[in-house]
Amino acid sequence: MKKVKIGIIGIGGMGQGHAESMKKVKEAQLVAVCDIEPDRAKEVGEKHGVKWFTDYKELIDSGIADAVIVATPHYFHPEISVYAMEKGLHVLSEKPIAVTVRQADTMVEAAKKTGRVFAVMYQLRNNGMFVAAKKLIQEGKLGEIKRTLLVNPWYRTQAYYDSGSWRATWKGEGGGVLINQAPHMIDIFTWLAGLPKKFEAKVRTKLHNIEVEDEASSLLEYENGAWGYYYTTTNEVPAISYLEIAGDKGKIIYNGASLRFFATKQPISQFTFNNKSMWASVETKEKALRIPKKEASHGAIIKNFCRAIIKGETLVSPGIEGINSVEFINAILLSGYKGKPVETPVDRDEYDAFLQDMIKKSKDKTTVRVQIQTDPNLKK
Ligand SMILES: NC(=O)c1ccc[n+]([C@@H]2O[C@H](COP(=O)([O-])OP(=O)(O)OC[C@H]3O[C@@H](n4cnc5c(N)ncnc54)[C@H](O)[C@@H]3O)[C@@H](O)[C@H]2O)c1
């Protein structure tokens, strides 16, 4: 079997995790690693018996890799991914694909222009419950979407925020919970219900000693007039997510452990006017769902990425769809910090000006204890 020769750029917590995950993917072969920290690049390269680099361009130009996984802090994802695609390499970018919509545009354009396989590490797209939910929606089982909800809490200690100089700073990361923890479920939410048209958001730094937001909330309005609500934080336990999508013909409810589907006997829009009884209600029935057995792991996304390169398998998590979560995040940050409604597509110039302003006010961190370790609870 042909193997895809892969280089990993950014070999910190997540990059090292991907080097381990790859060992179980028979279609993948790690051939090189790269990190701007020479000691880290050398140590990890020697551990895996592969070439190591400190400049991503040298790895890409060396010709030893067919593809790269980009696992640096987010700001570098577009620059490295675009360079790699233009040099003929396939790219699997860590999430989010970019910090700003303008940067995300450059990646989408590069993927379209070069025809390279471009994927993003949104491993939750392989969660069987979300796969089942997507199928229901695609088959029209919910009817027209009328309301959505996503409550997506997380928890992080101050020690987590102090573990890297780039974390939770405008300069190093371009946002807080929205740009770091929240993208996974925002991707699922927009994949299932689409990208809202209008956001009226509030953001604040409620608990942690950081300069970016650790709590965000937004009213949402979709193109068809449907309303929705979104909430995220890194201040809450248990970190159980709730997701609801209510349509004219049915409703799905996800609560972290289960997915339930309720189908109406008649569309609500028809029953409401056809039924002559004062206290009638639309009959609904909970339907049993077949949840496909899938692995929502990094390894599964790497495997799919390799199979897309080798034999054209459909991407589970296409990179070009990664722009939707960036639109969602930029819209909330702009709306929340400016205190005004924001529409998508987000105004590229306005967002860049806003971010530059926040970066100008950004302060260098003084109390950082560098720790390189990815979340041990993640599925490799
Ligand atoms: N998909 C997931 O489940 C998941 C989980 C955690 C992190 N991530 C993402 O992975 C990325 C990295 O996060 P992390 O927690 O591994 O961070 P980290 O700080 O542990 O590692 C980042 C590494 O990149 C290196 N680096 C920085 N700039 C570089 C450059 N220009 N070229 C080469 N190397 C460079 C750093 O020296 C560091 O070793 C982030 O974008 C994050 O959102 C994804």
Ligand as a Chemical Component Dictionary entry (heavy atoms), coordinates in Angstrom:
data_LIG
# 
_chem_comp.id                   LIG 
_chem_comp.type                 NON-POLYMER 
_chem_comp.pdbx_formal_charge   0 
_chem_comp.three_letter_code    LIG 
# 
loop_
_chem_comp_atom.comp_id 
_chem_comp_atom.atom_id 
_chem_comp_atom.alt_atom_id 
_chem_comp_atom.type_symbol 
_chem_comp_atom.charge 
_chem_comp_atom.model_Cartn_x 
_chem_comp_atom.model_Cartn_y 
_chem_comp_atom.model_Cartn_z 
_chem_comp_atom.pdbx_ordinal 
LIG N1  N1  N 0  -7.711 19.382 17.121 1  
LIG C1  C1  C 0  -7.532 19.396 18.429 2  
LIG O1  O1  O 0  -8.155 18.630 19.172 3  
LIG C2  C2  C 0  -6.534 20.355 19.044 4  
LIG C3  C3  C 0  -6.150 20.225 20.387 5  
LIG C4  C4  C 0  -5.163 21.108 20.898 6  
LIG C5  C5  C 0  -4.612 22.093 20.077 7  
LIG N2  N2  N 1  -5.054 22.196 18.771 8  
LIG C6  C6  C 0  -4.488 23.248 17.893 9  
LIG O2  O2  O 0  -3.124 22.921 17.611 10 
LIG C7  C7  C 0  -2.365 24.130 17.480 11 
LIG C8  C8  C 0  -1.139 24.055 18.393 12 
LIG O3  O3  O 0  -1.568 23.960 19.726 13 
LIG P1  P1  P 0  -0.629 23.268 20.855 14 
LIG O4  O4  O 0  -1.490 23.129 22.034 15 
LIG O5  O5  O -1 0.060  22.082 20.285 16 
LIG O6  O6  O 0  0.450  24.443 21.095 17 
LIG P2  P2  P 0  1.943  24.288 21.651 18 
LIG O7  O7  O 0  2.357  25.621 22.132 19 
LIG O8  O8  O 0  2.046  23.121 22.581 20 
LIG O9  O9  O 0  2.785  23.905 20.329 21 
LIG C9  C9  C 0  2.978  24.792 19.251 22 
LIG C10 C10 C 0  4.374  24.526 18.678 23 
LIG O10 O10 O 0  4.536  25.274 17.467 24 
LIG C11 C11 C 0  5.866  25.792 17.451 25 
LIG N3  N3  N 0  5.905  26.917 16.515 26 
LIG C12 C12 C 0  5.470  28.192 16.703 27 
LIG N4  N4  N 0  5.614  28.919 15.573 28 
LIG C13 C13 C 0  6.148  28.065 14.646 29 
LIG C14 C14 C 0  6.535  28.230 13.278 30 
LIG N5  N5  N 0  6.375  29.387 12.646 31 
LIG N6  N6  N 0  7.071  27.155 12.642 32 
LIG C15 C15 C 0  7.243  25.979 13.285 33 
LIG N7  N7  N 0  6.887  25.772 14.579 34 
LIG C16 C16 C 0  6.343  26.809 15.250 35 
LIG C17 C17 C 0  6.135  26.158 18.902 36 
LIG O11 O11 O 0  7.516  26.299 19.170 37 
LIG C18 C18 C 0  5.508  24.965 19.622 38 
LIG O12 O12 O 0  6.417  23.893 19.799 39 
LIG C19 C19 C 0  -3.308 25.296 17.811 40 
LIG O13 O13 O 0  -3.752 25.901 16.614 41 
LIG C20 C20 C 0  -4.475 24.633 18.526 42 
LIG O14 O14 O 0  -5.719 25.284 18.305 43 
LIG C21 C21 C 0  -5.971 21.345 18.254 44 
# 
loop_
_chem_comp_bond.comp_id 
_chem_comp_bond.atom_id_1 
_chem_comp_bond.atom_id_2 
_chem_comp_bond.value_order 
_chem_comp_bond.pdbx_ordinal 
LIG N1  C1  SING 1  
LIG C1  O1  DOUB 2  
LIG C1  C2  SING 3  
LIG C2  C3  SING 4  
LIG C2  C21 DOUB 5  
LIG C3  C4  DOUB 6  
LIG C4  C5  SING 7  
LIG C5  N2  DOUB 8  
LIG N2  C6  SING 9  
LIG N2  C21 SING 10 
LIG C6  O2  SING 11 
LIG C6  C20 SING 12 
LIG O2  C7  SING 13 
LIG C7  C8  SING 14 
LIG C7  C19 SING 15 
LIG C8  O3  SING 16 
LIG O3  P1  SING 17 
LIG P1  O4  DOUB 18 
LIG P1  O5  SING 19 
LIG P1  O6  SING 20 
LIG O6  P2  SING 21 
LIG P2  O7  DOUB 22 
LIG P2  O8  SING 23 
LIG P2  O9  SING 24 
LIG O9  C9  SING 25 
LIG C9  C10 SING 26 
LIG C10 O10 SING 27 
LIG C10 C18 SING 28 
LIG O10 C11 SING 29 
LIG C11 N3  SING 30 
LIG C11 C17 SING 31 
LIG N3  C12 SING 32 
LIG N3  C16 SING 33 
LIG C12 N4  DOUB 34 
LIG N4  C13 SING 35 
LIG C13 C14 SING 36 
LIG C13 C16 DOUB 37 
LIG C14 N5  SING 38 
LIG C14 N6  DOUB 39 
LIG N6  C15 SING 40 
LIG C15 N7  DOUB 41 
LIG N7  C16 SING 42 
LIG C17 O11 SING 43 
LIG C17 C18 SING 44 
LIG C18 O12 SING 45 
LIG C19 O13 SING 46 
LIG C19 C20 SING 47 
LIG C20 O14 SING 48 
# 
